[in-house]
Amino acid sequence: MRLLTRALLLAGSTLAALPTLAAEGMWTLDNLPHDDLAKTYGFKPTSAWLDKSMRSAVRLAGGCSGSFVSAQGLVLTNHHCVIGCVEDLSSEKQDLVNNGFLAKNHSEEKQCPGMEVNRLEKTEDVTARMQKALAGLSGKAFSDAKKAEQSLIEKECVGDTGEQRRCDIVELYGGGQYHVYQYARFQDVRLVFSPEYAAGFFGGDPDNFNFPRYNLDMSLLRVYDRAGKPLVNSDWFSINPKGAKEGELVMTLGHPGSTQRQLTMIELETQRDLVLPFRLMLASEYRGLLLQYSTQSEENARIAQTELTMVENGLKARTGMFQALLSPSVMQQKREQENAFRNWVNSDPTRVTAYGDPWKTLSDTQIAWRNLYVDYVMVEIGFGAMSQQVTWARTLVRGTAEKAKPDAQRLREFADASLPAVQAGLFAEVPLYTDFERAKLAWSLSKLREKLGVDNPVVKSILGKQSPEALAKEIVSNSKLGDAAVRKQLWDGGAEAVKRSDDPAIKLARLIDEHARKFRIDYDQNIEPVQKAAANQLAKARFAYQGTQVYPDATFSLRLSHGVIRGWEEKGKAITPFTDIGGLIDRATDYDPFKLADTWDAAQKKLNKKTRFNQVSTNDIIGGNSGSPLINAKGELVGLIFDGNIQSLGGAYFFDESVNRAVSVHPAAMSEALKKVYKADHLVKELKLK
């Protein structure tokens, strides 16, 4: 299950990637490896093909990918990408997560609270403008100038269409290039179809990041226009139920979240020695809390189910990343590559003069980052106060303070261009379970005290003489922020209304923000700008060393990766690239997570056991690619990316075509399921499935 995690966005990025293999690379559409595509596959994408593909692919702003698959705004993505929506629409009496959901017509389609879909319309290179604004600056001056220029560019791009358009500055090559990406923004997104949890996540955590797989990890959403009508769109991918043949060219068009393939050795060591171990420890303990909570009742298990799934997914993914960095051979290969690059720079005095020693600068900043990291994670990111009420409160406290400032002076996440998404999440009508929120908040406050220490001023100001459990009970029991109308009233009232509020969650958020801002300022002014300036120097050197035919690290922006349908060899055994429905039935047991969903059990006799179910390909993917369409050279959808194999978990740092595999749902399985299991004839017709 490929997910975009915010923690991965906090690492800097600098060094050149490993030598490009045939299928390696998450390429921007304006810099595709055209020669390789033509030479290897005989494929030459035209500008019309690229434009249609760009406008057919979409981004779920919460961290996934998807694609239009009909002319009426129907979007195909993963089950695990919409499970949060499904959970928000569920209740004790109506468990849509475990029972599934199918709208029989447009009137039955349910709006997903706070969900936003983005379609990329165009991009523009603004590198020269950004570099001119940042020339000769460092520290706070660099940070302030960067925020101001980015906000100005985004504001100019959005114009007076903020509710309909989104513009993001995308930094490529660690800051070596800046592009502005203009998106059409859709905030009326409705759930059309989602299979039962037992079908969408068959095999559960034991099968996650493994292959063979048998997951119907698909869901359908529909985008509506501002008039409340299904979006009429001319660009969409037709689904080819036959799929692709073994060895055939297939491409993903998605939004990979973050890779660290260009990190320097000192940055990789920080990931290995601090970042990953710390996050794994927190996630493991949080998983224990969720498991304990789940055992108390069936309703508790339902409430915690989605969050537990996501935590277990993250644990497995980060464990694979950690193991990659513990590999002597991986680190040695990275070291040799860095040494070769540094030797090239240092072998010519003119290069030394032009590029300086960015490695030394990055080494110095890593010391400061390591010293700040735990405070930053626990206080600024918020692992020390995890609950929905406190999350809303923190948005209200910080957001109202920021939006009172001129746009150019705000924190980036509250710039005018970002406010529609902030407001959509803040005003969303979602269920709140007080016992669950109390358990999460008590746990996270206890972790805050444990990780920072009893005598830490942040801990003392927040807890005072109270225990984490007592404070959590007081806040969750007495906060009124579960009411979306209250949140909207406070937001509309601005900073003064929030300051006057005596809501206990708001009071806690004010205390946290007082300390969190100090850590944020330290990072924004003393660490990030120094890293970015060094990264910019490295990027210039890298362009001279290798040119721009090296792909940039992933940035949750649209990328194309190419590959072929192919299995691999593991411990002397050939792993075939396809599974089928017969394999699903053979794998099924009477117990979760390998128990067939009731609808599938009832439909067994009708199903063609030879129908292909899941498949693997050599496409280069990472978290954020969940829901990406897998397309062929004709632009037909021949798969739905949802995962990678266990060998791919080191893909954040390197790519090995011999074993890294992307896992996707085969279109034949989607067709068979909609026809025979769910009897969704209206969707079969709309999707033009034969």
C-alpha positions as CSV (number, residue, x, y, z in Angstrom):
1,M,0.0,0.0,0.0
2,R,1.8,3.1,-1.3
3,L,1.1,6.2,0.8
4,L,2.5,9.7,1.0
5,T,3.8,10.4,4.5
6,R,4.5,14.0,5.7
7,A,7.6,12.9,7.6
8,L,9.4,12.1,4.3
9,L,8.9,15.7,3.1
10,L,11.1,17.0,5.9
11,A,14.4,15.7,4.6
12,G,16.7,17.9,2.4
13,S,17.7,16.6,-1.0
14,T,21.0,17.0,-2.7
15,L,23.2,14.4,-4.5
16,A,23.1,12.9,-7.9
17,A,21.1,9.6,-8.4
18,L,22.5,6.2,-9.0
19,P,23.4,5.3,-12.6
20,T,20.2,5.2,-14.6
21,L,18.9,1.8,-15.5
22,A,16.4,1.0,-18.3
23,A,13.3,1.4,-16.1
24,E,14.6,3.8,-13.5
25,G,13.3,7.3,-13.1
26,M,10.3,9.4,-12.1
27,W,10.4,11.9,-15.0
28,T,8.7,15.3,-15.4
29,L,6.7,15.5,-18.6
30,D,8.7,18.3,-20.0
31,N,12.0,16.3,-19.6
32,L,11.2,12.7,-20.6
33,P,14.0,10.4,-21.7
34,H,12.8,10.5,-25.3
35,D,15.9,8.8,-26.8
36,D,15.6,5.9,-24.3
37,L,11.9,5.5,-24.9
38,A,12.4,5.4,-28.7
39,K,15.5,3.1,-28.5
40,T,14.2,0.7,-26.0
41,Y,10.5,0.5,-26.9
42,G,10.1,2.3,-30.2
43,F,7.7,4.7,-28.5
44,K,7.7,8.4,-29.3
45,P,5.1,10.2,-27.3
46,T,3.6,13.2,-29.2
47,S,2.7,16.5,-27.6
48,A,-1.0,15.6,-28.1
49,W,-0.4,12.3,-26.3
50,L,1.3,14.0,-23.4
51,D,-1.3,16.8,-23.1
52,K,-4.2,14.2,-23.0
53,S,-2.3,12.0,-20.5
54,M,-1.5,15.0,-18.3
55,R,-5.1,16.1,-18.2
56,S,-6.4,12.6,-17.7
57,A,-4.2,12.0,-14.6
58,V,-5.3,13.6,-11.3
59,R,-3.9,14.1,-7.8
60,L,-5.8,13.5,-4.6
61,A,-4.6,16.4,-2.5
62,G,-4.4,14.2,0.6
63,G,-1.6,12.2,-0.8
64,C,-2.6,9.8,-3.6
65,S,-3.0,9.7,-7.4
66,G,-5.9,8.8,-9.7
67,S,-7.2,9.3,-13.2
68,F,-10.4,10.2,-15.1
69,V,-11.9,7.1,-16.6
70,S,-15.1,8.5,-18.1
71,A,-16.5,11.7,-19.7
72,Q,-18.7,12.3,-16.7
73,G,-16.0,13.0,-14.1
74,L,-15.5,9.4,-12.9
75,V,-12.1,9.0,-11.2
76,L,-10.4,5.7,-10.6
77,T,-8.1,5.4,-7.6
78,N,-7.2,3.0,-4.8
79,H,-9.5,1.7,-2.1
80,H,-6.9,2.6,0.5
81,C,-6.8,6.2,-0.9
82,V,-10.5,6.8,-0.2
83,I,-10.9,4.7,3.0
84,G,-10.7,7.9,5.1
85,C,-13.7,9.2,3.2
86,V,-15.5,5.9,3.6
87,E,-14.8,5.9,7.3
88,D,-16.0,9.5,7.6
89,L,-19.3,8.5,6.0
90,S,-19.7,5.4,8.2
91,S,-21.2,5.0,11.6
92,E,-21.9,2.2,14.1
93,K,-25.2,1.5,12.3
94,Q,-23.7,1.8,8.7
95,D,-20.3,0.3,8.4
96,L,-19.3,1.2,4.8
97,V,-15.7,0.3,5.4
98,N,-16.4,-3.4,6.0
99,N,-19.6,-3.6,4.0
100,G,-18.6,-1.6,1.0
101,F,-20.5,1.1,-0.9
102,L,-22.1,1.3,-4.3
103,A,-24.2,4.3,-5.5
104,K,-26.8,3.1,-7.9
105,N,-27.2,6.5,-9.5
106,H,-25.8,10.1,-9.1
107,S,-28.3,11.0,-6.4
108,E,-26.9,8.3,-4.1
109,E,-23.2,9.4,-4.5
110,K,-21.9,10.7,-1.2
111,Q,-19.6,13.7,-0.9
112,C,-16.3,13.0,0.7
113,P,-15.7,15.5,3.5
114,G,-12.7,17.8,2.8
115,M,-11.5,15.8,-0.2
116,E,-9.9,17.8,-3.1
117,V,-8.9,16.5,-6.5
118,N,-6.4,18.4,-8.7
119,R,-5.9,18.2,-12.4
120,L,-2.6,19.6,-13.8
121,E,-3.3,22.2,-16.5
122,K,0.2,23.6,-17.2
123,T,3.6,24.2,-15.8
124,E,6.1,27.1,-16.1
125,D,9.8,27.3,-15.4
126,V,10.4,30.2,-12.9
127,T,13.9,29.3,-12.0
128,A,15.5,32.5,-13.2
129,R,13.0,34.6,-11.3
130,M,13.5,32.7,-8.1
131,Q,17.3,32.7,-8.4
132,K,17.2,36.5,-9.0
133,A,15.1,37.0,-5.9
134,L,17.5,34.8,-3.7
135,A,20.8,36.0,-5.1
136,G,23.4,36.7,-2.4
137,L,21.0,36.0,0.5
138,S,21.3,33.6,3.4
139,G,19.6,32.8,6.7
140,K,16.5,34.8,7.5
141,A,16.9,37.1,4.5
142,F,16.9,34.0,2.2
143,S,13.9,32.5,4.0
144,D,11.9,35.7,3.9
145,A,12.7,36.4,0.2
146,K,11.9,32.8,-0.8
147,K,8.5,32.8,0.9
148,A,7.7,36.2,-0.5
149,E,8.6,35.4,-4.1
150,Q,6.9,32.0,-4.0
151,S,3.7,33.5,-2.6
152,L,3.8,36.2,-5.2
153,I,4.2,33.8,-8.1
154,E,1.5,31.5,-6.8
155,K,-0.8,34.5,-6.2
156,E,-0.3,35.7,-9.7
157,C,-0.9,32.2,-11.1
158,V,-4.2,31.8,-9.1
159,G,-5.5,35.3,-9.9
160,D,-9.1,35.7,-8.7
161,T,-9.9,32.0,-9.2
162,G,-8.8,30.6,-5.9
163,E,-11.7,28.3,-5.5
164,Q,-11.2,26.9,-9.0
165,R,-7.4,27.0,-9.4
166,R,-4.5,25.9,-7.3
167,C,-0.9,26.9,-8.0
168,D,2.1,25.3,-6.3
169,I,5.8,26.1,-6.6
170,V,7.6,22.8,-7.2
171,E,11.3,22.7,-6.3
172,L,13.3,20.2,-8.5
173,Y,16.8,19.0,-8.1
174,G,16.9,20.2,-4.5
175,G,16.2,23.8,-5.5
176,G,18.2,23.8,-8.7
177,Q,15.0,24.5,-10.6
178,Y,11.7,26.0,-9.7
179,H,8.5,25.4,-11.6
180,V,5.0,26.7,-10.9
181,Y,2.3,24.0,-11.5
182,Q,-1.2,25.2,-12.2
183,Y,-4.0,22.9,-11.3
184,A,-7.8,22.9,-11.8
185,R,-9.1,22.5,-8.3
186,F,-12.2,20.3,-7.5
187,Q,-13.6,20.3,-4.0
188,D,-16.9,18.6,-4.6
189,V,-15.8,14.9,-4.8
190,R,-18.3,12.1,-4.2
191,L,-17.9,8.5,-3.4
192,V,-19.3,6.2,-6.1
193,F,-17.9,2.7,-5.3
194,S,-15.7,1.2,-2.7
195,P,-15.4,-2.6,-2.1
196,E,-15.5,-4.2,1.3
197,Y,-12.3,-4.0,3.4
198,A,-11.9,-7.8,3.0
199,A,-11.7,-7.4,-0.8
200,G,-9.9,-4.1,-1.0
201,F,-7.2,-5.2,1.5
202,F,-7.3,-9.0,1.2
203,G,-4.3,-10.5,3.0
204,G,-4.0,-7.4,5.3
205,D,-0.6,-6.6,6.8
206,P,0.9,-10.1,6.2
207,D,0.5,-9.7,2.4
208,N,1.3,-5.9,2.3
209,F,4.3,-5.1,0.2
210,N,4.5,-8.7,-1.0
211,F,3.6,-10.7,-4.2
212,P,1.6,-12.8,-5.2
213,R,-1.3,-10.4,-4.2
214,Y,-5.0,-10.6,-4.6
215,N,-6.3,-7.2,-3.8
216,L,-9.2,-5.4,-5.5
217,D,-7.6,-2.1,-4.3
218,M,-9.9,0.1,-6.4
219,S,-12.5,2.7,-5.8
220,L,-14.4,5.1,-7.9
221,L,-15.1,8.8,-7.1
222,R,-16.9,11.4,-9.2
223,V,-15.9,15.0,-9.6
224,Y,-18.7,17.6,-9.6
225,D,-18.5,21.1,-11.1
226,R,-19.4,24.3,-9.2
227,A,-23.0,24.0,-10.4
228,G,-23.3,20.6,-8.6
229,K,-23.3,18.6,-11.9
230,P,-21.0,15.7,-12.8
231,L,-17.9,17.2,-14.4
232,V,-17.9,17.0,-18.2
233,N,-14.4,16.3,-19.2
234,S,-12.9,15.4,-22.6
235,D,-9.7,13.9,-21.4
236,W,-9.8,10.5,-19.8
237,F,-8.3,7.0,-20.0
238,S,-10.3,4.2,-21.6
239,I,-9.9,0.9,-19.7
240,N,-8.6,-2.0,-21.7
241,P,-9.8,-5.2,-19.8
242,K,-7.3,-7.3,-21.7
243,G,-4.4,-5.5,-20.0
244,A,-0.9,-5.7,-21.2
245,K,1.2,-8.7,-22.2
246,E,4.3,-9.8,-20.4
247,G,7.2,-7.7,-21.7
248,E,5.0,-4.9,-23.0
249,L,5.8,-1.2,-22.4
250,V,3.6,0.2,-19.5
251,M,3.8,3.7,-18.0
252,T,2.6,5.2,-14.7
253,L,1.4,8.7,-14.6
254,G,1.1,9.7,-11.0
255,H,2.3,11.9,-8.1
256,P,5.2,10.2,-6.3
257,G,5.5,11.9,-2.9
258,S,9.1,12.0,-1.9
259,T,12.4,10.2,-2.7
260,Q,15.8,10.9,-1.2
261,R,18.0,9.5,-4.0
262,Q,20.0,12.8,-4.2
263,L,20.9,13.0,-0.5
264,T,24.5,13.3,0.4
265,M,26.1,10.7,2.6
266,I,25.8,12.8,5.8
267,E,22.1,13.3,5.1
268,L,21.6,9.5,4.5
269,E,23.4,8.9,7.8
270,T,20.9,11.2,9.6
271,Q,18.1,9.2,8.1
272,R,19.7,6.0,9.2
273,D,20.8,7.0,12.6
274,L,18.0,9.3,13.8
275,V,15.0,9.9,11.6
276,L,14.0,6.4,10.7
277,P,14.7,4.8,14.1
278,F,12.8,7.5,15.9
279,R,9.8,7.3,13.7
280,L,9.8,3.5,13.8
281,M,9.8,3.6,17.5
282,L,6.9,6.0,17.7
283,A,4.9,4.1,15.1
284,S,5.5,0.8,16.9
285,E,4.2,2.1,20.2
286,Y,1.2,3.8,18.5
287,R,0.4,0.6,16.8
288,G,0.3,-1.1,20.2
289,L,-2.2,1.5,21.5
290,L,-4.4,1.0,18.5
291,L,-4.3,-2.8,18.8
292,Q,-5.2,-2.6,22.5
293,Y,-8.0,-0.2,21.8
294,S,-9.4,-2.4,19.1
295,T,-9.6,-5.5,21.4
296,Q,-12.1,-3.7,23.8
297,S,-15.1,-4.1,21.5
298,E,-16.3,-4.6,17.9
299,E,-17.1,-0.9,17.7
300,N,-13.7,0.1,18.9
301,A,-12.2,-2.2,16.3
302,R,-14.2,-0.5,13.6
303,I,-13.3,3.0,14.8
304,A,-9.5,2.2,14.9
305,Q,-9.5,0.0,11.8
306,T,-8.5,2.6,9.2
307,E,-5.9,4.3,11.3
308,L,-4.4,0.9,12.3
309,T,-4.1,0.0,8.6
310,M,-2.3,3.2,7.8
311,V,0.1,2.9,10.8
312,E,1.0,-0.7,9.9
313,N,1.6,0.3,6.3
314,G,3.9,3.0,7.4
315,L,5.8,0.7,9.7
316,K,6.4,-1.8,7.0
317,A,7.5,0.9,4.5
318,R,9.9,2.6,6.9
319,T,11.3,-0.7,8.1
320,G,12.2,-1.5,4.5
321,M,13.8,1.9,4.1
322,F,15.8,1.5,7.3
323,Q,17.0,-1.9,6.2
324,A,18.2,-0.4,2.9
325,L,20.3,2.1,4.7
326,L,21.7,-0.6,7.0
327,S,23.0,-2.4,3.9
328,P,26.8,-2.0,3.6
329,S,26.7,-2.5,-0.1
330,V,24.0,0.2,-0.6
331,M,25.9,2.7,1.5
332,Q,29.2,1.9,-0.2
333,Q,27.6,2.4,-3.6
334,K,26.3,5.8,-2.5
335,R,29.6,6.7,-1.0
336,E,31.5,5.8,-4.2
337,Q,29.1,7.8,-6.3
338,E,29.4,10.9,-4.1
339,N,33.2,10.6,-4.0
340,A,33.3,10.5,-7.8
341,F,31.2,13.6,-8.0
342,R,33.2,15.4,-5.4
343,N,36.5,14.4,-7.1
344,W,35.1,15.8,-10.4
345,V,34.3,19.2,-8.7
346,N,37.7,19.3,-6.8
347,S,39.8,18.3,-9.8
348,D,39.4,21.7,-11.4
349,P,40.0,25.0,-9.6
350,T,37.4,26.8,-11.6
351,R,34.8,24.3,-10.5
352,V,35.8,24.8,-6.9
353,T,35.5,28.5,-7.2
354,A,32.1,28.2,-9.0
355,Y,30.5,25.6,-6.6
356,G,32.4,25.9,-3.4
357,D,32.1,23.0,-0.9
358,P,28.3,22.4,-0.4
359,W,29.1,19.0,1.2
360,K,30.8,20.8,4.1
361,T,27.8,23.2,4.4
362,L,25.3,20.3,4.5
363,S,27.4,18.4,7.0
364,D,27.3,21.5,9.3
365,T,23.5,21.9,8.9
366,Q,22.9,18.2,9.7
367,I,24.4,18.8,13.2
368,A,21.9,21.5,13.8
369,W,19.0,19.5,12.3
370,R,19.8,16.5,14.5
371,N,19.8,18.7,17.6
372,L,16.4,20.1,16.7
373,Y,14.8,17.0,15.3
374,V,13.0,15.4,18.3
375,D,11.6,18.8,19.4
376,Y,10.5,19.5,15.9
377,V,8.7,16.2,15.5
378,M,7.0,16.2,18.8
379,V,6.0,19.8,19.0
380,E,5.9,21.4,15.6
381,I,4.7,18.4,13.6
382,G,2.5,17.5,16.5
383,F,3.2,14.0,17.6
384,G,3.1,15.2,21.2
385,A,-0.6,16.2,20.9
386,M,-2.4,13.9,18.5
387,S,-6.2,14.2,18.4
388,Q,-8.6,15.5,15.9
389,Q,-9.8,18.3,18.2
390,V,-6.3,19.5,18.9
391,T,-5.5,19.3,15.2
392,W,-8.4,21.5,14.4
393,A,-7.4,23.8,17.2
394,R,-3.9,24.1,16.0
395,T,-5.1,25.0,12.5
396,L,-7.4,27.7,14.0
397,V,-4.7,29.2,16.3
398,R,-2.0,29.3,13.7
399,G,-4.1,29.8,10.6
400,T,-6.0,32.8,11.9
401,A,-2.8,34.4,13.1
402,E,-1.1,33.8,9.7
403,K,-4.0,34.9,7.5
404,A,-4.0,38.3,9.3
405,K,-0.5,38.9,7.9
406,P,0.4,40.0,4.3
407,D,0.5,36.9,2.1
408,A,4.2,37.1,1.5
409,Q,5.0,37.0,5.2
410,R,2.9,33.9,6.1
411,L,4.0,30.4,6.7
412,R,3.8,28.6,3.3
413,E,0.9,26.3,4.3
414,F,-1.3,29.4,5.0
415,A,-0.6,31.4,1.8
416,D,-3.6,32.6,-0.1
417,A,-3.1,29.9,-2.7
418,S,-3.3,27.2,0.0
419,L,-6.3,28.5,2.1
420,P,-9.1,26.8,0.1
421,A,-7.6,23.4,0.9
422,V,-7.0,24.4,4.6
423,Q,-10.6,25.5,4.9
424,A,-12.0,22.5,3.2
425,G,-10.3,20.2,5.8
426,L,-11.2,22.5,8.7
427,F,-14.9,22.7,7.9
428,A,-15.4,19.1,6.9
429,E,-18.2,17.3,8.7
430,V,-16.6,14.2,10.1
431,P,-17.5,11.9,13.0
432,L,-15.7,12.3,16.3
433,Y,-15.3,9.4,18.8
434,T,-14.5,10.8,22.2
435,D,-13.0,7.6,23.8
436,F,-10.7,7.1,20.8
437,E,-9.6,10.8,20.8
438,R,-9.0,10.7,24.5
439,A,-6.8,7.5,24.2
440,K,-4.8,9.0,21.3
441,L,-4.3,12.4,23.1
442,A,-3.3,10.8,26.4
443,W,-0.8,8.5,24.6
444,S,0.8,11.3,22.6
445,L,1.1,13.7,25.6
446,S,2.8,10.9,27.5
447,K,5.2,10.5,24.6
448,L,5.8,14.3,24.7
449,R,6.8,14.0,28.3
450,E,8.9,10.9,27.8
451,K,10.9,12.2,24.7
452,L,11.4,15.7,25.9
453,G,11.7,15.1,29.6
454,V,9.7,16.1,32.7
455,D,11.7,19.3,33.2
456,N,11.4,20.5,29.6
457,P,9.7,23.9,29.5
458,V,7.3,22.7,26.7
459,V,6.2,19.8,28.8
460,K,5.9,21.8,32.0
461,S,3.8,24.5,30.3
462,I,1.5,22.0,28.7
463,L,1.0,19.5,31.5
464,G,1.6,21.6,34.6
465,K,0.6,19.4,37.5
466,Q,-1.8,17.2,35.4
467,S,-1.2,13.8,34.1
468,P,-1.4,13.2,30.3
469,E,-4.6,11.1,31.0
470,A,-6.3,13.8,33.1
471,L,-5.5,16.6,30.6
472,A,-6.6,14.5,27.6
473,K,-9.9,13.7,29.4
474,E,-10.5,17.4,30.2
475,I,-9.8,18.5,26.6
476,V,-11.7,15.9,24.7
477,S,-14.7,15.9,27.1
478,N,-15.2,19.7,27.1
479,S,-14.0,20.9,23.7
480,K,-16.7,22.1,21.3
481,L,-14.6,21.8,18.2
482,G,-16.3,18.6,17.1
483,D,-19.0,20.9,15.7
484,A,-18.0,22.2,12.3
485,A,-20.2,25.3,12.7
486,V,-18.1,26.3,15.8
487,R,-14.9,25.8,13.8
488,K,-16.2,27.9,11.0
489,Q,-17.3,30.7,13.4
490,L,-13.9,30.8,15.0
491,W,-12.1,30.9,11.6
492,D,-14.3,33.6,10.3
493,G,-13.9,35.6,13.5
494,G,-10.1,35.6,13.0
495,A,-7.3,35.7,15.4
496,E,-9.2,37.8,18.0
497,A,-12.0,35.3,18.2
498,V,-9.6,32.5,18.7
499,K,-7.7,34.4,21.4
500,R,-11.0,35.0,23.3
501,S,-12.0,31.3,23.1
502,D,-11.9,29.4,26.3
503,D,-12.2,26.0,24.5
504,P,-9.7,23.7,26.2
505,A,-8.4,22.4,22.8
506,I,-7.8,26.0,21.7
507,K,-6.0,26.7,25.0
508,L,-3.7,23.7,24.5
509,A,-3.0,24.7,20.9
510,R,-2.0,28.2,22.0
511,L,0.5,26.8,24.5
512,I,1.9,24.4,21.8
513,D,2.1,27.1,19.2
514,E,4.1,29.4,21.4
515,H,6.9,26.8,21.6
516,A,6.3,25.3,18.1
517,R,6.9,28.6,16.4
518,K,10.3,28.8,17.9
519,F,11.3,25.4,16.5
520,R,9.7,26.3,13.1
521,I,11.6,29.6,12.9
522,D,14.8,27.9,13.8
523,Y,14.3,25.4,11.0
524,D,13.0,28.0,8.5
525,Q,15.7,30.5,9.1
526,N,18.8,28.6,10.2
527,I,18.5,25.1,8.6
528,E,16.4,25.0,5.5
529,P,17.8,28.1,3.8
530,V,21.3,26.9,4.3
531,Q,20.4,23.5,3.0
532,K,18.6,25.0,0.0
533,A,21.5,27.3,-0.8
534,A,24.0,24.3,-0.7
535,A,21.5,22.2,-2.7
536,N,21.4,24.9,-5.3
537,Q,25.2,24.8,-5.6
538,L,25.1,21.0,-5.9
539,A,22.4,21.2,-8.5
540,K,24.5,23.6,-10.6
541,A,27.5,21.3,-10.3
542,R,25.3,18.2,-11.1
543,F,23.9,19.9,-14.2
544,A,27.5,20.5,-15.4
545,Y,28.5,17.0,-14.5
546,Q,25.5,15.0,-15.9
547,G,23.2,17.4,-17.5
548,T,19.4,17.5,-16.9
549,Q,19.0,13.9,-18.2
550,V,19.1,12.9,-14.6
551,Y,15.5,12.9,-13.2
552,P,14.8,15.0,-10.1
553,D,13.7,13.5,-6.7
554,A,9.9,13.0,-6.3
555,T,8.0,16.1,-5.0
556,F,4.3,15.0,-5.2
557,S,4.1,16.4,-8.7
558,L,3.1,14.7,-11.9
559,R,5.7,12.2,-13.1
560,L,5.9,9.5,-15.7
561,S,7.8,6.2,-15.2
562,H,8.3,3.6,-17.8
563,G,8.8,-0.2,-17.5
564,V,7.4,-3.5,-18.7
565,I,5.2,-6.2,-17.3
566,R,7.8,-8.6,-15.8
567,G,8.2,-10.9,-12.9
568,W,11.6,-11.5,-11.1
569,E,13.7,-14.3,-9.6
570,E,13.8,-14.7,-5.8
571,K,16.0,-17.4,-4.1
572,G,16.2,-19.3,-7.4
573,K,12.5,-19.3,-7.9
574,A,10.8,-17.5,-10.8
575,I,8.0,-15.1,-9.7
576,T,5.5,-14.9,-12.5
577,P,4.0,-11.4,-13.2
578,F,0.3,-12.3,-12.9
579,T,-2.1,-13.7,-10.3
580,D,-5.7,-14.8,-11.0
581,I,-9.0,-15.2,-9.3
582,G,-8.4,-18.9,-8.9
583,G,-5.3,-18.0,-6.8
584,L,-7.5,-15.8,-4.6
585,I,-9.9,-18.6,-3.9
586,D,-7.0,-21.0,-3.1
587,R,-5.4,-18.5,-0.8
588,A,-8.7,-17.8,1.1
589,T,-9.3,-19.2,4.6
590,D,-12.1,-18.9,7.1
591,Y,-10.2,-16.3,9.1
592,D,-9.2,-12.6,8.6
593,P,-7.3,-11.2,6.9
594,F,-7.6,-14.1,4.3
595,K,-11.3,-14.5,4.5
596,L,-13.2,-13.8,1.3
597,A,-15.7,-11.0,1.4
598,D,-19.3,-12.3,1.5
599,T,-20.1,-10.9,-1.9
600,W,-17.1,-12.7,-3.4
601,D,-17.9,-15.9,-1.6
602,A,-21.5,-15.8,-3.0
603,A,-20.3,-15.1,-6.5
604,Q,-17.6,-17.8,-6.7
605,K,-19.5,-20.1,-9.1
606,K,-20.0,-17.2,-11.6
607,L,-16.4,-16.1,-11.6
608,N,-13.9,-17.0,-14.3
609,K,-11.0,-18.5,-12.2
610,K,-8.5,-17.7,-14.9
611,T,-9.2,-13.9,-14.8
612,R,-6.1,-12.0,-14.1
613,F,-6.2,-10.3,-10.7
614,N,-2.9,-8.5,-9.8
615,Q,0.3,-8.0,-11.7
616,V,3.8,-6.6,-11.4
617,S,5.9,-4.4,-13.6
618,T,9.3,-2.8,-13.5
619,N,7.9,0.8,-13.1
620,D,9.7,3.0,-10.7
621,I,7.2,4.1,-8.0
622,I,7.1,5.4,-4.4
623,G,4.5,6.6,-1.9
624,G,2.1,9.0,-3.5
625,N,1.9,6.7,-6.6
626,S,-1.1,4.9,-5.0
627,G,-3.9,5.1,-7.5
628,S,-1.7,5.9,-10.5
629,P,-3.0,4.7,-13.8
630,L,-0.8,2.1,-15.6
631,I,-1.2,2.9,-19.3
632,N,0.1,1.5,-22.5
633,A,1.5,3.3,-25.6
634,K,-2.0,3.8,-26.9
635,G,-2.9,5.7,-23.7
636,E,-5.3,2.9,-22.5
637,L,-5.5,2.1,-18.8
638,V,-4.1,-1.4,-18.3
639,G,-3.6,-1.4,-14.5
640,L,-4.1,0.5,-11.3
641,I,-1.0,0.9,-9.1
642,F,-1.5,0.2,-5.5
643,D,1.8,-1.2,-4.0
644,G,5.3,-2.4,-4.5
645,N,7.0,-5.7,-3.6
646,I,9.1,-6.0,-0.4
647,Q,12.3,-5.4,-2.4
648,S,11.1,-2.0,-3.6
649,L,11.0,-0.5,-0.1
650,G,14.5,0.8,-0.5
651,G,13.2,2.7,-3.5
652,A,13.3,6.0,-1.6
653,Y,17.1,5.8,-1.9
654,F,17.9,3.7,-5.0
655,F,16.3,1.6,-7.7
656,D,17.2,-2.0,-8.7
657,E,15.4,-3.0,-11.9
658,S,16.2,-6.7,-11.3
659,V,14.0,-6.9,-8.3
660,N,12.0,-3.7,-7.7
661,R,8.4,-4.2,-8.8
662,A,5.3,-2.1,-8.9
663,V,2.1,-4.0,-8.0
664,S,-1.2,-3.1,-9.8
665,V,-4.8,-4.3,-10.1
666,H,-5.4,-5.9,-13.4
667,P,-8.3,-4.3,-15.4
668,A,-9.8,-7.7,-16.0
669,A,-10.3,-8.1,-12.3
670,M,-12.0,-4.7,-12.0
671,S,-14.3,-5.7,-14.9
672,E,-15.1,-9.1,-13.5
673,A,-15.8,-7.7,-10.1
674,L,-18.1,-4.9,-11.2
675,K,-20.0,-7.2,-13.5
676,K,-20.4,-10.4,-11.4
677,V,-19.7,-9.6,-7.8
678,Y,-21.2,-6.1,-7.4
679,K,-23.6,-6.1,-10.3
680,A,-22.8,-2.5,-11.1
681,D,-24.1,-2.6,-14.6
682,H,-24.4,1.2,-14.8
683,L,-20.7,1.6,-14.0
684,V,-19.8,-1.1,-16.4
685,K,-21.7,0.8,-19.1
686,E,-20.1,4.2,-18.2
687,L,-16.6,2.7,-18.1
688,K,-17.3,1.0,-21.5
689,L,-16.2,-2.4,-20.2
690,K,-17.2,-5.2,-22.6
